[in-house]
Amino acid sequence: MPELPEVETIVRAIKPELIGRTVLSADVLWARTVATSSANKFKESIRGQRVVDVARRAKYLDIILKNHHLLIHLRMSGDIIIRRKNEAPEKHDRLILHLSSGKKLAFNDTRKFGRVWLTDQPETVLGRLGPEPLGSDFTPDWLYENLRKRKRQLKPLLLDQTFLAGVGNIYADESLHLAKLHPLGLSNAVTKKQAEALCEAIRSILREGIRRNGSSIDWVYRGGDYQNHFRVYDREGKPCPVCGTKIQKLTVGQRGTHVCPKCQRLR
């Protein structure tokens, strides 16, 4: 699933193509892609709307229109592609927006898990999300206080989007390794110094992921090269870049998890 760096990369790529453009029409090629209304209502409501801005909230793309927000969650296999007007739809295209620029935006989603919301109240979709890890609300003090309030294993808590928005499997593993914290460690046992290290690690890892245009590790997301710089993720049996110990793969909260048993001792 694309995580914060991948979604941020997509936002930055499509933003110049969309701002100031008007949606002339929409093709809904798989009705269940639209989460907020019928396909016909969606097409009627979005027609003629101008794109004001393109942003990101957690793992959601937020295409801000004159009267609505078009929220897109890519889920497992979604992708956003800008195509020329005369290009034919591809097999797994689920939604196409025809733009006044003569181009079109296609939402392509092989597994059909992705969804779009056209709403004038974006908080109905985004309201339960936790703070942005690259935002001003995410501080070492906030993290320490909120870790201490809970008694949960660290990795599942970091993946909980109501706790912290945008972090997924890859960047949780990478951040915990950089902070020298074990994914099975309990949140209420984290010291203030460890919380400071984890806060900085999350920010550092995500910024580096964005700088490298995200991670390309399968057929879903293309273009990034952060996968060539992983510390532990997907490196089972390979040496830890810090101490040389072989990386182990665990299952934590039903998710494959990579850890250095020496750098990230479970205490």
C-alpha positions in Angstrom: 0.0 0.0 0.0 1.3 3.5 -0.8 2.3 5.3 2.4 2.8 8.9 3.2 6.0 9.4 1.1 4.4 7.7 -2.0 1.2 9.7 -1.7 3.1 12.9 -1.2 5.2 12.1 -4.3 2.0 11.6 -6.3 0.5 14.9 -5.1 3.6 16.8 -6.1 3.7 15.2 -9.5 0.0 15.8 -10.4 -0.4 19.3 -8.8 1.0 21.3 -11.7 -1.3 19.4 -14.1 -4.4 20.0 -12.1 -4.4 23.5 -10.5 -6.6 25.9 -12.4 -8.0 23.2 -14.6 -11.7 22.5 -14.9 -13.3 19.1 -14.8 -15.3 18.9 -18.0 -16.7 15.4 -17.3 -16.1 12.2 -15.5 -16.3 8.5 -16.4 -17.0 6.2 -13.6 -15.9 2.8 -14.9 -16.6 0.9 -11.7 -19.4 2.3 -9.6 -18.2 1.2 -6.2 -15.1 3.3 -6.6 -17.3 6.2 -5.6 -18.0 6.0 -1.9 -20.3 9.0 -1.2 -23.0 8.9 -3.9 -24.2 7.2 -7.0 -22.0 7.3 -10.1 -24.5 9.5 -11.9 -24.7 12.0 -8.9 -20.9 12.0 -8.8 -20.6 12.8 -12.5 -23.2 15.5 -12.2 -21.7 17.2 -9.1 -18.1 17.3 -10.3 -18.8 18.5 -13.8 -17.6 22.1 -14.3 -15.7 22.4 -11.0 -12.3 24.1 -11.1 -9.3 22.6 -9.2 -8.1 25.1 -6.6 -5.3 23.1 -5.0 -4.0 19.5 -4.5 -2.9 18.4 -1.0 -2.4 15.3 1.1 -3.8 14.3 4.5 -2.3 11.1 5.8 -2.6 8.6 2.9 -5.4 10.5 1.2 -5.0 12.7 -1.8 -7.1 15.8 -1.4 -8.0 17.5 -4.7 -9.6 20.7 -3.6 -12.3 21.9 -6.0 -14.3 25.1 -6.1 -17.2 23.6 -4.2 -16.0 20.2 -3.0 -13.1 18.1 -1.9 -12.3 15.0 -4.1 -10.6 12.7 -1.6 -8.8 9.6 -2.9 -7.5 6.7 -0.9 -5.3 4.3 -3.0 -5.6 1.4 -0.6 -3.6 -1.7 -1.8 -3.1 -1.1 -5.5 -4.4 2.3 -6.5 -2.5 4.7 -8.7 -3.1 8.2 -10.2 -2.0 8.8 -13.8 -2.2 11.8 -16.0 -2.8 10.9 -19.6 -3.2 12.6 -22.9 -6.8 13.1 -24.2 -6.5 10.5 -27.0 -5.1 7.7 -24.9 -7.5 4.8 -24.5 -8.5 3.7 -21.0 -6.5 0.9 -19.5 -7.9 -2.4 -18.2 -8.0 -1.4 -14.5 -9.0 2.2 -14.8 -11.9 2.8 -12.4 -12.4 6.6 -12.7 -11.4 9.1 -15.3 -11.7 12.9 -15.1 -11.5 14.8 -18.4 -9.8 18.2 -17.9 -9.9 21.5 -19.6 -6.2 21.2 -20.4 -6.9 18.4 -22.9 -5.5 15.8 -20.5 -7.3 13.4 -18.2 -6.7 12.1 -14.7 -7.2 8.3 -14.4 -7.6 6.4 -11.1 -6.3 2.9 -11.9 -6.8 0.2 -9.3 -6.2 -3.5 -10.0 -7.7 -4.9 -6.8 -10.7 -2.5 -6.6 -10.0 -1.6 -2.9 -9.4 2.1 -3.6 -12.2 4.7 -3.0 -13.0 8.3 -3.8 -15.2 10.7 -1.9 -16.7 13.9 -3.4 -17.7 16.0 -0.4 -18.1 19.5 0.9 -17.4 18.3 4.4 -13.9 16.6 4.2 -13.8 16.1 8.0 -16.5 13.4 7.7 -13.9 11.3 6.1 -10.7 12.7 7.6 -11.9 13.7 11.1 -10.7 10.7 13.0 -7.1 10.8 11.7 -4.3 11.5 14.1 -1.7 14.3 13.6 0.5 14.6 10.6 4.0 13.3 11.5 5.6 16.1 9.5 3.2 18.7 11.0 3.7 21.1 13.8 1.4 19.2 16.1 3.6 16.1 16.1 6.3 16.9 18.8 8.4 14.8 21.1 6.2 16.0 24.1 3.0 15.0 22.3 4.4 11.6 21.4 5.7 10.9 24.9 2.4 11.9 26.5 0.3 9.9 24.1 2.5 6.8 24.2 2.2 6.8 28.0 -1.6 7.0 27.8 -1.7 3.7 26.0 -0.5 0.2 26.7 0.0 -1.2 23.2 2.8 -2.7 21.2 4.7 0.1 19.4 4.4 -1.0 15.8 0.6 -1.6 15.8 0.2 1.7 17.5 2.2 3.5 14.9 0.1 1.9 12.2 -3.1 3.0 13.9 -4.1 6.0 11.7 -6.2 7.5 14.5 -3.0 7.7 16.6 -0.6 9.0 13.9 -1.6 9.6 10.3 0.3 8.3 7.2 2.8 5.8 8.6 2.5 2.3 7.2 4.4 -1.0 7.4 7.6 0.1 5.7 8.2 3.4 7.4 7.2 2.0 10.9 9.9 -0.6 10.6 12.5 1.9 9.4 11.7 4.4 12.1 11.7 1.9 14.9 15.1 0.7 13.8 16.6 4.2 13.6 15.2 4.9 17.1 16.5 1.6 18.4 13.1 0.5 19.7 11.7 -3.0 19.3 8.3 -3.2 17.5 6.9 -5.4 20.3 7.9 -3.0 23.0 5.0 -1.4 25.0 4.2 2.2 24.4 3.7 3.0 28.1 7.2 1.9 28.9 8.9 4.3 26.5 11.0 6.9 28.2 11.0 10.6 27.3 14.4 10.3 25.7 13.2 7.3 23.6 10.1 9.3 22.6 12.3 12.1 21.4 14.4 9.7 19.4 11.3 8.0 17.9 9.8 11.4 17.0 13.0 12.5 15.2 13.3 9.0 13.6 9.8 9.1 12.1 10.3 12.6 10.7 13.8 11.8 9.3 12.7 8.5 7.7 9.6 10.1 6.1 11.5 13.1 4.8 14.1 10.8 3.3 11.4 8.7 1.7 9.9 11.8 0.1 13.3 13.0 -1.1 13.7 9.6 -2.8 10.2 9.7 -4.3 9.0 6.8 -2.1 9.6 3.1 -2.3 9.1 1.0 -5.4 8.9 -2.6 -4.1 6.2 -4.2 -6.3 4.1 -3.6 -9.4 1.8 -1.1 -7.7 3.9 2.0 -7.1 6.6 3.0 -9.5 9.3 5.7 -9.7 10.8 5.8 -6.2 14.2 4.5 -5.1 14.0 4.5 -1.3 13.9 0.7 -1.5 17.6 0.8 -2.3 18.3 2.4 1.0 16.2 0.4 3.5 17.7 -0.1 6.9 15.7 -3.3 7.8 12.5 -3.5 5.8 12.5 -6.5 3.4 16.1 -7.3 4.4 15.7 -10.5 6.3 19.0 -12.4 6.7 21.0 -9.4 5.6 23.4 -7.5 7.9 22.1 -4.6 9.9 23.7 -1.4 8.5 24.6 -0.3 12.1 26.0 -3.4 13.8 26.1 -6.2 11.1 23.8 -8.6 12.9 21.4 -10.4 10.6 18.0 -8.8 10.2 15.1 -11.0 11.5 11.5 -11.1 10.2 8.7 -11.3 12.8 5.0 -11.1 12.6 3.6 -8.3 14.6 -0.1 -7.5 14.5 -0.4 -9.8 11.4 2.1 -7.7 9.6 5.6 -8.8 8.4 8.0 -6.9 10.6 11.8 -6.5 10.2 14.1 -5.9 13.2 17.7 -6.0 14.2 17.9 -8.2 17.4 21.0 -6.4 18.6 20.1 -2.7 18.0 16.5 -3.2 18.9 16.6 -5.3 22.1 13.2 -6.1 23.6 13.4 -5.1 27.3 
